[in-house]
Amino acid sequence: MSMDVGERREGEPVSEINTTPLIDVMLVLLIMLMISLPPQRHAVKLDTPVPCKTCPPPVNQPVPITVAIDYNGAISWNGAPVNRAELQRRFAVEARRQPQTEFHIQPDSDAAYGVVAHVMAAAQREGITRMGVVRG
């Protein structure tokens, strides 16, 4: 709303647009859109471990293995560079070990998502179940 300043004669056209009906229409359309959207019902299923309060701490727990992914896609196993075939072979060896070694996948913040997804899929294909993504 604005205040009229100056003289205006009777019957003279108003040079301002009344925005109240436009806002009302916009709000009605917004409410209709919110009602008509389907609810988001997808879920990501995770198998999270259940903590055991009465279990003794594990003995001879293996040292976690860090698989680092560089910004240019280079993969390293505990600091030693490896190619994809060697990575797959090492995952296969570690998957058979009991108790299974914990893996820390440490991607660089500029690493391509495809390389990180490939490393995680390779670990999963070989049966690695103790895997986590850590920030470097």
N, C-alpha and C positions, 0 to 999 in steps of 0.2 A: 504494500500500500504506500502510496506517496501523497504528499501534501501539494495541493494546487497553489502555485505561486503566480500571481499575475491576474489579469482580467480575462474572463471568459464570458462570452455572450450566450444568451439563451438559445438553444437549438444548434449550437456550433458542434461539429463532430469532435469526438475524443480521439486524440492521437496515440493513446496508450492501449496496449493489448491487455485484456483481462486473462491472467494466467491461471486463475482458480479452476475453471473447468478443465483445462489441460492437465493440471496436477491430479485432479480427481480421476480422470480417465487413465492416467498413467498408473495410479495406485490400484485401480480396479484391474488393469491388465497384469500388474505385478502379482496381485493376489490370485488371479486366475492361473497364471503360470506356475505359482508355487503349489497350487492345489492339483494341477494337472500332471506335474512331474511324478514319475513312479518313484516309490521309495527305494533307496539303495539297499539291496539285500545280499550283495555278494560278500563273501567272507574268506579270509585267508586262514586255512587250517594249519595250526602249528602243533607239533608234538613237543611240548615243553616237559622237562624232567620234573618229577615230583620229589621234593626234598625229603630225605629220610632223617628223622630226628634221633632215631635210636641206633643208626648204623655207625660202626666205627670208621674213622677216617681211612681212606684207601692207602695201602702200603705199596711201595715201588711204583708210584705214579710216574709214567714216562714224561719226559720234558716235552712241552708243546713244540710243534714244528711251525715255523712261520713261512708262509708262501707270500712273498711280496710281489706286487705288480707295479712296474714303473709307468711313468706317464707315456712312454713311447711303446708300451706293450711288452717290454722285457719282463720275464718271470724269473724269480730267484727263489731257491729252496734254502732256507736258513742262511741267506747271504750269498750262496753260490748260484750263478746263472744256469738255468736249464732251459731246454727247448720243450715243445709241447709233447713230443713222443717220450722224452725222458721223464717229464712230469707225470704222464699217464702210467709209466712203468713204476715210478716211485709210489704213486698212490696205490697201485695194486699190491705192492709189497707191504705197505703200511696197513692196508685194509685187513690183511691176514694176521696181523700181530694182535696178541691178546695180552693185556687189555689194550684196546685201540688207542692210538696216540691222538691227542687233541690237535686240531689244525687251526691256526690263526691266519686267515687270509687278510692281507694288509695291502689294499689298493691305494695308489697315489690318488690325490684329489683330482688330478687331471687325466687319470687312466680311462681308457675307453670302456664303456659298459660291456661291450661284446667280449672283451678279453677277460673281464672279471666273471662274466656269466659262463664263459668257456671253462675257466678254472674250477668254478663251483660245480658245473655239470660233470666235468671229468672226475672230480672227487666223488660225486654222488653215483656215477656209473660204476665205479670200482667198489662201492659199498662203504665209503667213509661216512660215519654217522656223527662224529664229534667234530663239528666244524663251526667256526664263527668268523664274522667279519669284524676286524678291529681297525681302529683309526690310527694312522701312523704319525 
